Amino acid sequence: MKNVTLFTALLLAAGTATAQTPGGTRLGLKAGATFSTFSGVINATPRPRTSFVLGTMLRLKPSSQGFAVQVEAQLSAQGTKLEDASAASSPTSASGTISLPYMNVPVLLRQYIGNVFYVNVGPQLGLLVGNKEGYKTLEGALVGGVGLETSGGLVLDARLLYGLTGINNDPAERAFRQRLGASGLYNRGGQLSVGYLFGSK
């Protein structure tokens, strides 16, 4: 909660001292923190896992319009912490930390509010990096959030991730879920990041 409050204060402070964001095409870099967990865990209690995100941005904005499209490619360390295993033991019961590194490609539709503040939402395709047995290689998700983009290129962004496709790929686990009538396993999370867009002001 303290992280979100501090980030909101930074958004307000930066937003009051900047001119309108310029149009055109701009490339940029971003880095920040991820806060991830799972939905649908039946054999333990999921807890948020904090890690990192690194990526690039391509922002396309018509010069005189209040909207833009931003495409990103980002390495995002997701997963969850598991504890307090339940009595209903699953064939793949686990505890500890699960780390799932994804190469995510979100395509965001952005609407500016005033000079620099914005809201954005869009689909995201995730590719699981490395050999992670028991988890699907591809994931579809919906992402959305708020932020600011200054004329100088500074970007502060806060967003949420809602996985739309199940990530479990273990036959025994899926059979166990089916017997219980349980839903699938999905990624959930949030992200706070700082970025910089290169190009003319």
C-alpha positions as CSV (number, residue, x, y, z in Angstrom):
1,M,0.0,0.0,0.0
2,K,2.9,2.4,0.8
3,N,4.4,1.7,-2.6
4,V,1.1,2.5,-4.4
5,T,0.7,5.8,-2.3
6,L,4.2,6.9,-3.1
7,F,3.8,6.1,-6.8
8,T,0.6,8.1,-6.9
9,A,2.3,11.1,-5.3
10,L,5.0,10.9,-7.9
11,L,2.4,10.9,-10.6
12,L,0.7,14.0,-9.3
13,A,4.0,15.9,-8.7
14,A,5.3,15.2,-12.2
15,G,2.0,15.9,-13.9
16,T,1.6,19.4,-12.5
17,A,4.8,20.6,-13.9
18,T,4.7,19.4,-17.6
19,A,3.4,20.5,-20.9
20,Q,1.3,18.4,-23.3
21,T,3.0,15.3,-24.5
22,P,4.1,15.5,-28.2
23,G,2.8,13.3,-31.0
24,G,4.6,11.0,-33.3
25,T,6.5,7.8,-32.9
26,R,8.8,7.4,-29.9
27,L,10.9,4.4,-28.7
28,G,11.7,3.9,-25.0
29,L,12.9,1.7,-22.2
30,K,11.2,0.8,-18.9
31,A,12.0,-0.9,-15.6
32,G,10.1,-1.6,-12.5
33,A,8.6,-4.0,-10.0
34,T,6.0,-6.8,-10.5
35,F,3.6,-8.1,-7.8
36,S,2.2,-11.4,-8.9
37,T,0.2,-14.4,-7.7
38,F,-2.1,-17.2,-8.9
39,S,-5.8,-17.5,-8.9
40,G,-7.3,-21.0,-8.6
41,V,-4.7,-22.6,-6.3
42,I,-6.4,-25.5,-4.5
43,N,-3.5,-27.2,-2.7
44,A,-1.9,-24.2,-0.8
45,T,-2.4,-20.5,0.0
46,P,-1.0,-18.2,-2.6
47,R,0.9,-15.1,-1.5
48,P,2.1,-12.2,-3.7
49,R,5.6,-12.4,-5.1
50,T,7.6,-9.3,-5.8
51,S,10.1,-9.3,-8.6
52,F,11.2,-7.2,-11.6
53,V,10.2,-6.1,-15.1
54,L,12.5,-4.8,-17.9
55,G,11.3,-3.8,-21.4
56,T,11.1,-1.6,-24.4
57,M,8.2,0.6,-25.6
58,L,7.0,1.8,-29.0
59,R,4.5,4.6,-28.6
60,L,2.4,5.8,-31.7
61,K,0.5,9.0,-31.2
62,P,-1.3,11.2,-33.8
63,S,0.1,14.7,-33.3
64,S,-3.2,16.4,-32.6
65,Q,-5.1,13.6,-30.9
66,G,-5.7,12.6,-27.3
67,F,-5.1,8.9,-27.8
68,A,-2.1,6.7,-28.6
69,V,-1.2,3.0,-29.1
70,Q,1.8,1.6,-27.2
71,V,3.4,-1.8,-28.0
72,E,5.8,-3.2,-25.5
73,A,8.2,-6.2,-25.2
74,Q,9.1,-6.9,-21.7
75,L,10.7,-9.6,-19.6
76,S,8.5,-10.0,-16.5
77,A,9.3,-12.2,-13.6
78,Q,6.0,-13.6,-12.4
79,G,4.8,-16.5,-10.2
80,T,3.7,-16.7,-6.6
81,K,4.6,-17.8,-3.1
82,L,2.8,-20.9,-1.8
83,E,2.3,-21.8,1.9
84,D,-0.1,-23.6,4.3
85,A,-0.7,-26.7,2.2
86,S,-4.3,-27.9,2.7
87,A,-5.6,-31.3,3.6
88,A,-6.9,-31.9,0.1
89,S,-3.6,-33.0,-1.3
90,S,-3.0,-32.5,-5.0
91,P,-0.8,-34.8,-7.1
92,T,1.4,-31.7,-7.7
93,S,1.2,-30.2,-4.2
94,A,3.9,-27.7,-3.7
95,S,5.1,-25.0,-1.2
96,G,7.7,-22.3,-1.5
97,T,8.2,-19.9,-4.4
98,I,7.2,-20.5,-8.0
99,S,9.1,-18.4,-10.5
100,L,7.7,-18.0,-14.0
101,P,9.6,-15.7,-16.3
102,Y,7.5,-14.4,-19.2
103,M,8.4,-12.4,-22.3
104,N,5.2,-10.4,-22.5
105,V,3.9,-8.3,-25.5
106,P,1.1,-6.0,-24.5
107,V,-0.7,-3.8,-27.1
108,L,-2.2,-0.9,-25.2
109,L,-4.9,1.6,-26.3
110,R,-4.1,4.8,-24.4
111,Q,-6.5,7.8,-23.8
112,Y,-4.9,11.0,-22.4
113,I,-6.7,13.0,-19.7
114,G,-5.6,16.6,-19.8
115,N,-2.0,17.2,-20.8
116,V,-0.1,14.2,-19.4
117,F,-2.2,11.8,-17.5
118,Y,-3.6,8.7,-19.2
119,V,-5.5,5.5,-18.9
120,N,-4.8,2.5,-21.0
121,V,-6.0,-1.0,-21.6
122,G,-5.3,-3.9,-24.0
123,P,-4.5,-7.5,-24.6
124,Q,-1.2,-9.2,-23.8
125,L,0.4,-12.3,-25.1
126,G,2.9,-14.0,-22.8
127,L,5.6,-16.5,-23.7
128,L,7.0,-18.6,-20.8
129,V,10.8,-18.5,-21.0
130,G,12.7,-21.6,-20.3
131,N,11.6,-25.2,-19.5
132,K,9.0,-24.9,-16.8
133,E,7.4,-28.3,-16.6
134,G,3.7,-28.3,-15.7
135,Y,3.0,-24.9,-17.1
136,K,1.7,-23.8,-20.6
137,T,4.1,-22.0,-22.9
138,L,1.6,-19.3,-24.0
139,E,-0.7,-17.2,-22.0
140,G,-3.3,-14.6,-23.0
141,A,-4.1,-11.8,-20.6
142,L,-5.8,-8.4,-20.2
143,V,-3.8,-5.5,-18.8
144,G,-4.9,-2.0,-17.9
145,G,-3.9,0.9,-15.7
146,V,-3.0,4.6,-15.3
147,G,0.0,6.7,-15.6
148,L,1.6,9.9,-16.9
149,E,3.9,10.8,-19.8
150,T,5.7,14.1,-19.8
151,S,6.9,16.1,-22.8
152,G,10.5,15.3,-21.7
153,G,9.9,11.6,-22.1
154,L,9.4,10.5,-18.5
155,V,6.8,7.8,-18.1
156,L,5.4,6.6,-14.8
157,D,3.0,3.6,-15.1
158,A,0.8,1.5,-12.8
159,R,-1.2,-1.4,-14.2
160,L,-2.9,-4.6,-13.3
161,L,-2.7,-8.0,-15.1
162,Y,-5.6,-10.4,-15.4
163,G,-4.8,-13.8,-17.0
164,L,-7.5,-15.0,-19.3
165,T,-6.1,-18.4,-20.3
166,G,-5.2,-21.2,-17.8
167,I,-1.5,-21.8,-17.3
168,N,-1.6,-25.3,-15.8
169,N,-0.3,-28.0,-18.2
170,D,0.1,-31.0,-15.8
171,P,-2.3,-33.9,-16.7
172,A,-2.4,-35.2,-13.1
173,E,-3.2,-31.7,-11.8
174,R,-5.9,-31.1,-14.4
175,A,-7.5,-34.5,-13.6
176,F,-7.5,-33.7,-9.9
177,R,-9.1,-30.3,-10.6
178,Q,-11.8,-32.0,-12.7
179,R,-12.6,-34.4,-9.9
180,L,-13.0,-31.5,-7.5
181,G,-15.0,-29.4,-10.0
182,A,-12.3,-26.6,-9.6
183,S,-11.5,-23.9,-12.1
184,G,-8.2,-23.5,-13.9
185,L,-5.0,-21.8,-12.7
186,Y,-4.5,-18.2,-13.8
187,N,-1.9,-15.4,-13.4
188,R,-2.9,-12.3,-11.5
189,G,-0.7,-9.3,-10.7
190,G,0.3,-5.7,-10.9
191,Q,3.2,-3.6,-12.1
192,L,4.8,-0.3,-11.2
193,S,7.4,1.0,-13.7
194,V,9.4,4.0,-14.7
195,G,10.3,4.6,-18.3
196,Y,11.9,7.0,-20.7
197,L,10.8,7.8,-24.3
198,F,13.5,8.9,-26.7
199,G,12.9,11.5,-29.4
200,S,12.3,15.2,-29.9
201,K,10.3,17.1,-27.3
